[in-house]
Amino acid sequence: MNRILGTLLLSSALACAPALEEPVSPPPETPSQDVPAPVDGDYLSAEVAKVAWDGLSETPMVLVRDLEFGRVMPIWVSPSQGQAILQVINDLPSPRPSTHDVMARMLTRLDATMVELLIHDLVENSYFALIRLRSNQTGDTFLLDARPSDGIALALRVEAPIRISRQLLEEAPDFELLAPESEEGIARGLGLTVVEPTDDLRQKFALPKRSGLVITRAVDRAADKGLRRGDLLTEMGGKSTTTPDDFLDVLRIAPLDRPLVLKIWRAGEELEFSLEPIPPGDEPSESLPTT
């Protein structure tokens, strides 16, 4: 209950923020003619690390971390988009489907797949993104112009890859990371979602009164290695993990040429797992057609 209340309180804080939304070009009537092509250059695989607060602009932002170098790029979003992303990160049920929930269901009913989200350009302080879709019946692919926040909210729901232009990452602007007092600490990486333990979480997963981070979601390589919801992450890369920022700090400095060792507590036992900092075989996106 505290976890849900904490997230709802953060949502309220976001709702009180200045209404800054990354602008988006008008929806094209003919995508093959009007949708901008991705910029030339490499794309790096990335993941959403945190929804936070920028103390410089006093607006919510999504921190996206590239999986190759651990660099973090802020994307400023509107309060409503921040809530949409928080909902799926926190795995919170909704009494009625949100816009992004409906979009995900439409893809399924239309037998289409979101192949990936490409965050490809920055124009006048606004990020631009493209959603690449594929028809499972014909195999045809096409691109849709989108705000990065909408693309991220949808990608998280359908577990589609997120990729960022290498050039954008190298030119990422400065930001001041703050958190509203009501925010419950949360971070993502390595296929894990971790949060600061609350009394309710300790009771739910029978966790002891010891420092660490509760794993609330494990997917992809983390799940394949045996990590699971309810584990208490106590150490990562030889460093204690007591806050989500500790988790992100270790990811930023983790060597890329060897596995990262995680220690967790589960059912009275100390267990050890090794995870690759970069998903095996995760390569930059292929050349993309514009139609």
Phi, psi and chi 1 to 4 in degrees:
 res  aa     phi    psi   chi1   chi2   chi3   chi4
   1 MET       -  -42.3  177.4   62.2   73.4      -
   2 ASN   -60.8  -37.1  -74.9  -14.7      -      -
   3 ARG   -63.4  -45.0  177.3  168.2  167.7 -116.7
   4 ILE   -65.9  -43.4  -64.1  176.4      -      -
   5 LEU   -62.7  -40.6  -71.5  175.5      -      -
   6 GLY   -60.8  -42.3      -      -      -      -
   7 THR   -68.6  -39.3  -57.2      -      -      -
   8 LEU   -65.5  -36.8  -68.3  176.3      -      -
   9 LEU   -65.5  -40.3  -72.2  171.8      -      -
  10 LEU   -62.5  -40.1  173.2   57.6      -      -
  11 SER   -60.4  -38.6  -61.5      -      -      -
  12 SER   -65.8  -39.6  -62.6      -      -      -
  13 ALA   -63.4  -40.9      -      -      -      -
  14 LEU   -64.6  -37.2  -66.2  179.5      -      -
  15 ALA   -65.0  -24.4      -      -      -      -
  16 CYS   -87.8   -2.7  -64.7      -      -      -
  17 ALA   -76.0  159.2      -      -      -      -
  18 PRO   -58.0  141.6  -21.3   31.9      -      -
  19 ALA   -80.1   73.9      -      -      -      -
  20 LEU   -99.9  119.4  176.9   65.8      -      -
  21 GLU  -128.0  138.0  177.8  100.9   37.3      -
  22 GLU   -65.2  124.7   68.3  -87.5   22.6      -
  23 PRO   -63.6  157.7  -20.9   31.9      -      -
  24 VAL  -133.1  144.0   62.4      -      -      -
  25 SER   -66.5  153.7   56.5      -      -      -
  26 PRO   -56.1  142.5  -23.5   33.5      -      -
  27 PRO   -57.3  124.2  -21.3   31.3      -      -
  28 PRO   -72.4  139.9   26.6  -33.3      -      -
  29 GLU   -79.0  -30.4  -64.6 -179.6   -0.2      -
  30 THR  -125.8   92.3  -51.3      -      -      -
  31 PRO   -53.3  -38.0  -25.2   34.0      -      -
  32 SER   -64.3  -21.6   60.9      -      -      -
  33 GLN  -102.5  -34.7  -62.4  178.3    2.4      -
  34 ASP  -104.7  -20.6  -61.9  -26.7      -      -
  35 VAL   -74.5  127.2  173.4      -      -      -
  36 PRO   -68.0  142.5   25.6  -33.9      -      -
  37 ALA   -76.1  152.6      -      -      -      -
  38 PRO   -59.9  147.5  -20.4   30.9      -      -
  39 VAL   -65.9  153.4  -64.6      -      -      -
  40 ASP   -67.1  152.7  -66.6  -27.0      -      -
  41 GLY   122.0 -177.8      -      -      -      -
  42 ASP   -82.8  151.9  -64.6  -27.7      -      -
  43 TYR  -117.1  138.4  -75.6   88.4      -      -
  44 LEU  -111.1  138.6  -60.3  177.4      -      -
  45 SER   -65.8  143.5  -63.8      -      -      -
  46 ALA  -144.1  169.6      -      -      -      -
  47 GLU  -145.7  156.4   62.8 -173.5   -3.4      -
  48 VAL   -77.5  121.4  175.9      -      -      -
  49 ALA   -95.0  -33.3      -      -      -      -
  50 LYS  -170.0  148.6 -168.5  178.0 -178.0   71.3
  51 VAL  -104.7  120.7  176.9      -      -      -
  52 ALA  -137.1 -165.5      -      -      -      -
  53 TRP  -127.9  130.4 -167.6  -92.7      -      -
  54 ASP   -92.1  115.1  179.5   17.8      -      -
  55 GLY   -71.0  -18.9      -      -      -      -
  56 LEU   -78.7  -45.5  -62.9  178.5      -      -
  57 SER   -98.3  -10.1   64.5      -      -      -
  58 GLU    56.1   47.8  -63.8 -173.7  -12.7      -
  59 THR  -138.5  156.4   54.4      -      -      -
  60 PRO   -70.3  153.6   23.3  -31.5      -      -
  61 MET  -149.7  156.0   61.7 -178.5  174.3      -
  62 VAL  -105.2  128.3  178.5      -      -      -
  63 LEU   -95.7  119.2  -61.0 -177.7      -      -
  64 VAL  -109.8  127.1 -176.3      -      -      -
  65 ARG  -110.9  130.1 -175.1 -177.8   71.7   89.8
  66 ASP   -79.0  146.0   87.2   83.7      -      -
  67 LEU   -86.4   -3.2  -62.0  176.2      -      -
  68 GLU   -95.9  -43.9 -177.0  169.6  -21.2      -
  69 PHE  -116.7   -9.3  -59.0  105.0      -      -
  70 GLY    78.4   13.4      -      -      -      -
  71 ARG   -74.4  147.8  -68.1  171.7  -61.6 -167.3
  72 VAL  -113.9  131.9  174.1      -      -      -
  73 MET  -119.7  127.8 -174.6  177.9   80.1      -
  74 PRO   -84.8  140.2   31.9  -33.1      -      -
  75 ILE  -126.3  114.5  -62.7  177.8      -      -
  76 TRP   -77.3  136.5  -72.5  -92.0      -      -
  77 VAL  -133.2  169.0  -59.8      -      -      -
  78 SER   -79.9  161.2   71.9      -      -      -
  79 PRO   -56.0  -41.0  -28.0   36.0      -      -
  80 SER   -66.6  -38.3   61.6      -      -      -
  81 GLN   -70.1  -36.0  -59.5  -67.5   34.3      -
  82 GLY   -60.4  -40.4      -      -      -      -
  83 GLN   -64.8  -40.4  -67.5  175.1   27.5      -
  84 ALA   -63.3  -36.9      -      -      -      -
  85 ILE   -75.5  -40.9  -64.9  170.3      -      -
  86 LEU   -60.5  -36.9  -88.3  174.5      -      -
  87 GLN   -59.1  -44.9  179.4 -173.6   -0.9      -
  88 VAL   -78.6  -33.0   65.7      -      -      -
  89 ILE   -63.2  -41.9  -73.2  178.9      -      -
  90 ASN   -83.4   -3.9  -76.5  -74.5      -      -
  91 ASP    55.3   46.7 -165.1   22.6      -      -
  92 LEU   -94.3  132.4  -69.6  175.5      -      -
  93 PRO   -70.8  151.8   26.5  -34.1      -      -
  94 SER  -121.2  134.0  175.1      -      -      -
  95 PRO   -62.2  -30.0   21.5  -32.6      -      -
  96 ARG  -133.1  146.0  -63.4  -68.7  -63.6  157.7
  97 PRO   -64.8  137.1   21.9  -32.7      -      -
  98 SER   -79.0  173.7   68.4      -      -      -
  99 THR   -57.1  -41.9  -59.5      -      -      -
 100 HIS   -73.1  -30.9  -57.9   95.2      -      -
 101 ASP   -62.9  -42.1  -65.5  -30.2      -      -
 102 VAL   -64.5  -41.8  172.9      -      -      -
 103 MET   -60.5  -42.3  -67.5  168.3   63.2      -
 104 ALA   -64.6  -40.0      -      -      -      -
 105 ARG   -68.9  -34.1  -65.4  175.7 -174.3  178.9
 106 MET   -64.1  -39.9  -72.5  174.5   63.4      -
 107 LEU   -59.9  -42.8  -71.1  177.8      -      -
 108 THR   -64.3  -46.7  -60.2      -      -      -
 109 ARG   -67.2  -30.0  -65.3  -61.4  -62.7  -91.6
 110 LEU   -88.7    3.4  -66.0  172.6      -      -
 111 ASP    56.8   48.6 -164.2   18.2      -      -
 112 ALA  -124.1  157.5      -      -      -      -
 113 THR  -126.0  135.2  -61.8      -      -      -
 114 MET   -80.9  109.4  179.2  176.0  176.1      -
 115 VAL   -73.1  -43.3  178.2      -      -      -
 116 GLU  -172.8  164.1   60.2 -171.4  -11.4      -
 117 LEU  -110.8  128.5  171.8   70.1      -      -
 118 LEU  -112.6  114.8  -65.8  171.6      -      -
 119 ILE   -93.7  107.4  -56.4  174.6      -      -
 120 HIS  -119.2  -14.7   68.3   94.5      -      -
 121 ASP  -153.4  158.7 -155.9   -1.0      -      -
 122 LEU  -132.8  115.3  176.7   63.0      -      -
 123 VAL  -127.9  119.6  179.8      -      -      -
 124 GLU    50.3   51.8  -64.2 -178.6   -6.1      -
 125 ASN    66.3   16.7  -62.5  -40.3      -      -
 126 SER  -121.2  128.6  -63.3      -      -      -
 127 TYR   -81.3  147.9  -75.3  107.2      -      -
 128 PHE  -122.9  144.3  -74.0   77.2      -      -
 129 ALA  -138.0  162.2      -      -      -      -
 130 LEU  -131.0  134.9  -66.4  166.2      -      -
 131 ILE  -100.1  123.7  -66.0  175.6      -      -
 132 ARG   -97.7  121.8 -174.9 -173.2 -175.0 -161.2
 133 LEU  -113.2  154.0  -61.4  178.1      -      -
 134 ARG  -134.4  134.1 -178.8 -177.8   66.0 -123.0
 135 SER   -80.5  121.1  167.9      -      -      -
 136 ASN   -71.8  -17.2  -63.8  -33.8      -      -
 137 GLN   -83.0  -42.6  -66.0 -176.7  -10.1      -
 138 THR  -104.6  -19.8   66.6      -      -      -
 139 GLY    82.7   -2.3      -      -      -      -
 140 ASP   -68.3  144.8  -66.2  -23.6      -      -
 141 THR  -120.9  151.9   62.0      -      -      -
 142 PHE  -153.7  163.7   53.6   96.1      -      -
 143 LEU  -113.6  141.4  -61.6  173.6      -      -
 144 LEU  -121.4  131.9  -63.7  178.1      -      -
 145 ASP   -67.3  136.8 -169.8   17.0      -      -
 146 ALA  -153.8  155.9      -      -      -      -
 147 ARG   -72.2  141.3  -68.6 -179.6  -64.4 -169.0
 148 PRO   -55.5  -37.1  -28.3   36.5      -      -
 149 SER   -65.2  -41.9   55.6      -      -      -
 150 ASP   -64.4  -42.6  -77.5  -33.9      -      -
 151 GLY   -62.5  -40.4      -      -      -      -
 152 ILE   -66.5  -45.8  -70.4  171.3      -      -
 153 ALA   -59.3  -38.5      -      -      -      -
 154 LEU   -74.9  -43.1 -179.4   58.8      -      -
 155 ALA   -59.5  -39.1      -      -      -      -
 156 LEU   -65.1  -34.6  -68.9  174.7      -      -
 157 ARG   -73.6  -33.3  -78.1  164.9  169.9   78.3
 158 VAL  -105.9    5.3  -59.8      -      -      -
 159 GLU    57.1   46.0  -61.6 -175.4   -4.6      -
 160 ALA   -91.6  148.4      -      -      -      -
 161 PRO   -64.9  147.6  -19.2   31.2      -      -
 162 ILE  -114.0  129.6  -61.6  172.1      -      -
 163 ARG  -130.6  144.5  -54.5 -171.2 -167.0  -82.1
 164 ILE  -125.5  141.5  -55.9  177.9      -      -
 165 SER   -59.0  132.4  163.5      -      -      -
 166 ARG   -57.4  -37.8 -174.6 -173.3  -63.8  -93.2
 167 GLN   -63.1  -40.1 -178.9  179.1   -9.6      -
 168 LEU   -62.6  -41.3  -71.5 -176.8      -      -
 169 LEU   -63.5  -37.7  -77.5  163.1      -      -
 170 GLU   -70.8  -21.1  -67.3  172.5  -10.9      -
 171 GLU  -110.6   20.9  -60.5  172.8   -5.9      -
 172 ALA   -58.9  133.2      -      -      -      -
 173 PRO   -74.4  165.3   28.2  -35.0      -      -
 174 ASP   -77.1  155.1  -66.4  -30.0      -      -
 175 PHE  -153.5  160.3   59.5   93.1      -      -
 176 GLU  -115.7  110.7  179.4 -178.0  -25.2      -
 177 LEU   -77.8  120.1 -178.9   61.7      -      -
 178 LEU  -131.7  164.9  -65.2  177.1      -      -
 179 ALA  -136.5  132.8      -      -      -      -
 180 PRO   -57.3  149.0  -21.0   31.8      -      -
 181 GLU   -57.9  -26.7  -68.0 -178.3   -1.2      -
 182 SER   -85.5   -5.0   60.7      -      -      -
 183 GLU   -73.4  135.1 -179.4  179.8    6.1      -
 184 GLU   -88.8  126.8 -172.3  171.7  -54.8      -
 185 GLY   -60.7  133.7      -      -      -      -
 186 ILE  -153.4  144.1 -176.5  170.1      -      -
 187 ALA  -150.2  160.3      -      -      -      -
 188 ARG  -135.2  147.2  -59.0  175.6   74.7 -111.3
 189 GLY   169.1  156.7      -      -      -      -
 190 LEU    60.3   19.2  -58.1  173.7      -      -
 191 GLY    83.7   10.8      -      -      -      -
 192 LEU  -116.1  145.6  -62.6  171.1      -      -
 193 THR  -115.5  124.4  -59.3      -      -      -
 194 VAL  -124.0  145.8  -62.7      -      -      -
 195 VAL  -136.1  160.1  -59.4      -      -      -
 196 GLU   -69.5  138.9  -65.0  178.0    0.4      -
 197 PRO   -69.3  140.4   24.6  -32.8      -      -
 198 THR  -116.6  168.6   62.1      -      -      -
 199 ASP   -59.8  -39.7  -70.4  -19.0      -      -
 200 ASP   -64.6  -41.8  -76.8   -9.9      -      -
 201 LEU   -67.0  -40.2  -74.9  175.4      -      -
 202 ARG   -62.0  -40.7  -68.9 -172.3 -172.1  -82.0
 203 GLN   -69.2  -42.0 -178.4  177.0    1.7      -
 204 LYS   -62.7  -41.4  179.5  175.5 -178.4  177.9
 205 PHE  -104.5   10.4  -62.3  118.3      -      -
 206 ALA    54.5   51.2      -      -      -      -
 207 LEU   -97.4  145.1  -60.7  174.8      -      -
 208 PRO   -77.5  168.9   30.5  -36.0      -      -
 209 LYS   -82.2   74.8  -72.9  -75.0 -172.0  179.2
 210 ARG  -138.5  159.4   58.9 -178.7  -61.0  175.4
 211 SER   -71.5  152.4   60.9      -      -      -
 212 GLY   151.4 -177.9      -      -      -      -
 213 LEU  -121.7  138.1  -64.8  170.4      -      -
 214 VAL   -84.8  128.8 -178.5      -      -      -
 215 ILE   -82.9  115.0  -63.0  175.1      -      -
 216 THR   -99.3  -12.1   58.4      -      -      -
 217 ARG  -156.4  136.6 -166.6  172.1 -173.4 -133.0
 218 ALA  -134.5  121.1      -      -      -      -
 219 VAL  -134.3  176.0  -63.1      -      -      -
 220 ASP    52.3 -131.7  -57.8  -32.3      -      -
 221 ARG   -66.1  -28.3   59.8 -163.8 -171.0  -81.0
 222 ALA   -65.0  -45.0      -      -      -      -
 223 ALA   -67.0  -38.0      -      -      -      -
 224 ASP   -62.3  -32.9  -67.4  -19.4      -      -
 225 LYS   -79.4  -12.2  -72.0  -73.1 -173.4  176.4
 226 GLY   109.7   -0.6      -      -      -      -
 227 LEU   -71.4  148.5  -72.7  153.8      -      -
 228 ARG  -151.8  165.4   64.7 -166.1 -168.8 -159.1
 229 ARG   -57.4  133.4  177.3  177.8  170.4   86.4
 230 GLY   100.0  -10.9      -      -      -      -
 231 ASP   -69.2  150.4  -72.3  -16.8      -      -
 232 LEU  -106.9  112.7 -175.8   69.2      -      -
 233 LEU   -82.7  115.0  176.5   63.1      -      -
 234 THR  -104.8  -24.0   59.1      -      -      -
 235 GLU  -154.2  145.6 -173.2  176.5  -56.3      -
 236 MET  -147.2  124.7 -173.3  166.5   67.5      -
 237 GLY    61.8   30.5      -      -      -      -
 238 GLY    80.0    5.4      -      -      -      -
 239 LYS  -119.2  144.0  -61.7 -178.5 -179.6  -64.1
 240 SER   -68.5  145.1  -62.0      -      -      -
 241 THR  -118.9   99.1   51.3      -      -      -
 242 THR  -109.5  -18.2   57.8      -      -      -
 243 THR  -136.0  158.5   69.1      -      -      -
 244 PRO   -58.5  -31.7  -27.6   36.8      -      -
 245 ASP   -66.4  -34.1  -73.2  -20.1      -      -
 246 ASP   -59.1  -44.0  -68.1  -21.9      -      -
 247 PHE   -59.3  -47.9 -179.9   85.8      -      -
 248 LEU   -68.2  -36.9  -65.7  178.3      -      -
 249 ASP   -62.0  -41.4  -73.1  -18.0      -      -
 250 VAL   -64.8  -40.1  172.1      -      -      -
 251 LEU   -63.0  -35.4  -70.6 -176.6      -      -
 252 ARG   -67.4  -33.2  -69.0 -170.6 -173.2  103.9
 253 ILE  -106.0    2.5   63.2  174.6      -      -
 254 ALA   -64.4  133.8      -      -      -      -
 255 PRO   -61.3  143.7  -15.1   26.0      -      -
 256 LEU   -91.5   -9.0  -57.6  178.1      -      -
 257 ASP  -100.1    6.1   57.9   -9.4      -      -
 258 ARG  -151.8  156.6   60.2  179.2 -177.2  -90.0
 259 PRO   -64.0  153.7  -20.9   32.7      -      -
 260 LEU   -97.5  127.2 -167.7   62.1      -      -
 261 VAL   -89.7  126.7  176.7      -      -      -
 262 LEU  -115.4  138.2  -75.8   67.7      -      -
 263 LYS  -113.7  131.3  -66.1 -175.2  178.0  179.9
 264 ILE  -132.2  160.5   67.6  116.0      -      -
 265 TRP  -111.0  129.8 -173.1   96.2      -      -
 266 ARG  -146.8  120.5  177.7 -167.0  -64.0  167.5
 267 ALA    50.1   45.9      -      -      -      -
 268 GLY    82.3    3.3      -      -      -      -
 269 GLU  -118.5  146.9  -67.4 -174.1   77.8      -
 270 GLU   -93.4  121.8  -65.9  -81.8   -1.1      -
 271 LEU  -119.4  155.8  -56.9  176.4      -      -
 272 GLU  -127.4  136.3 -169.8  171.5  -70.2      -
 273 PHE  -132.9  153.3  -62.6   84.0      -      -
 274 SER  -121.5  129.5  -65.9      -      -      -
 275 LEU  -126.7  139.1  -69.1  179.8      -      -
 276 GLU   -72.9  133.3  -61.0  -71.9  -18.0      -
 277 PRO   -60.1  -30.6  -22.5   33.0      -      -
 278 ILE  -118.1  133.1  -53.9  173.8      -      -
 279 PRO   -56.1  132.1  -22.3   32.1      -      -
 280 PRO   -56.3  133.0  -22.0   32.9      -      -
 281 GLY    73.4   12.5      -      -      -      -
 282 ASP   -82.4  105.5 -160.8   -5.1      -      -
 283 GLU  -109.3  158.3  -59.0  -64.9  -24.0      -
 284 PRO   -57.9  158.8  -23.5   32.8      -      -
 285 SER   -61.9  148.3  174.1      -      -      -
 286 GLU   -70.6  166.8   61.2 -167.2   84.2      -
 287 SER   -59.9  134.1  -62.4      -      -      -
 288 LEU  -108.2  137.9  -61.0  175.6      -      -
 289 PRO   -76.0  156.9   29.2  -35.0      -      -
 290 THR   -96.8    2.7   57.0      -      -      -
 291 THR  -129.6      -   58.2      -      -      -
